[in-house]
Amino acid sequence: MLRRIVEHEITPEEAVRAYHGVLQAAGVAPLRKLEDDLQLTSGITSYGGSGSKIVKPGSAPEQTPASAKASRTRLDAQLARLRQRLPE
């Protein structure tokens, strides 16, 4: 999920929901509630981050139209695969 977030294939919120869905499908109880995992926090514990930035929803580096289209195509394909695996 982290790789897909970094490559702008999915949003962090989609990754959290997918993670909880995978746990549910496997019959594993999550340690935290979905609502708690969806809460935005500072980057203090982020990988390699300085800890000085606050996470903002929807923030991502700017993309060219071609890279945005490619990212959206990858995202659509990944979401379709996740929807096939997850119960409604």
N, C-alpha and C positions, 0 to 999 in steps of 0.2 A: 504494500500500500504506500509506503514512504516513497519508493521509486516512482510510482504513478503520480503522486502528488508533486514531486520535484519536476517531473516531465510534463506537468500541467495536463495530465490525462483525466484526473479527477480532482475534486476539491477536498480539503481536509474533512469537511462535513460528510461528504459522500464516503470517504474512507472509513470514518468512524461508524457510520451506519452499516457499511458493508462488513466491517469487522464484527460488529454485534450480530449481524445476520448469519455470518459464518459460525460464530459461537452457538447461536440458537439452533442452526441446522445440525450442528455436531452434538447438541444436547449438553453443552457446557455452559454453566452459569457464569456471566461476567463478574469481575470483581467490583466494577462500578456500574451504576445505572447509565443508560444511554444519555439521559438528560445531563448527567454530571460530566460524561465524557465529551459532550458537545460544547461545554463552557469554554470560552476563550481565555487563555492565560498568557502571561508574559513569556518571552523567549529565554528567560534566565537559564532554563535547563535544556535549551535546544542544542542540537549537535553543532559544535563549532561556533555558536553564536556568541556575541558579546554580552548578551543579556540586557541590553539597553533598549531594545525595541519591543513594542507591544504588537501582538498579532492582530491584524485587521482583516475582517472577512472580505474575501474577494480580491485581496491584494496579490498581484503577481507581476513579474517583469513584463514590459511591453513586448508584443510579438508582431512580426510582419503578417500581412494578410495570408500569405502562403503557409507560414508556420502555424498560425491560428487555425486555419482550415485543416491542416494535418493533425493538429492536436485534437480538434473537435471530432475528426473521423476516428482517431484512436479511442477517444473517450466514449463515443457512441458504441463502438465495438465492445469495449470493456464493460460498459453498463449493460449491454445486451447479454453478455456472458454471465454477469452477476445476477441479472434478473431471472435467467434460466435456472440458476442454482438455488436462489432464495425463495422461500415460500411467500405467498401473497399475504 
